[in-house]
Amino acid sequence: MFLSLPTLTVLIPLVLLAGLLYLASVEENFPQGCTSTASLCFYSWLLPITIPVYVFFHLWTWMGIKLFRHN
């Protein structure tokens, strides 16, 4: 039915990364020079988005394991 929590932990950051790459390729107002993965500007957009999402889902997974063990 629903995707498992470990699958979501991997899937959500990958979907957000794909969205960022899509935005960089089609959006006209995206800062120039940020569309290449070799540029530092690209990662200055990528890391602030990816790190909090990864931490959130990592903690969510940890909390799920804790609740599963105690019930």
N, C-alpha and C positions, 0 to 999 in steps of 0.2 A: 504494500500500500504506500506508506510514506518511506522516504529515504532514511536510512539509518543515520545516526548522529555522526559517526566517523566519516561517512560518505559526504555529509553536508560540510564537515570541517574542511574537507579537501575541495569540494565542489564550489562552495560560495566564493572563496578567494580566486579560484580560476575563472569563474563567471565574471567577477568584478574586473579581473585583469583583461579578459576578452572585451569587456565593455569599454575599458580605458583605451585599449588598442583601437577599437572601432571608432571611438570618439576622436582619437588622434588622427585617424585616417580620413574621416568624412567631415568633421566640424571645421568650418572656415575660420571661426574665431579662436580656435585652439592656438596657443602661442607658437609662433614660428620657431623652428629649430628643435621643437620638442617631439617631433614625429619619428625621429630615428632612435632606435633602441641603443645606439652608440653614444647619444648625447647625454650629458649630465642632467639637463633639464627634464628629460623623460623620467628619470628616476626620482627627481625631486617631486614629481607628481605621483609616481607609483608608490613609493614607500609610505608617505602619509596615509594613503588609502589602504594599502595591503596590511601593514603592521597592526593597526587596531582591530581590523576584521579577523586576522589570524589569532590575536590574543583573545578576543571575545569568544570565538568558537573553540579555542583550546580550553579556556576556562569552563565553557559550557559542557564540553566533553568530560572534563575532570569532575564537574559537579554531578553529571549524570552517573558516572562511575561510583562516586561517593553515595549518592542516593540509592543506587542499585545494591550496593554492598550492605547498607544499613536497613533495607526493607526485606 
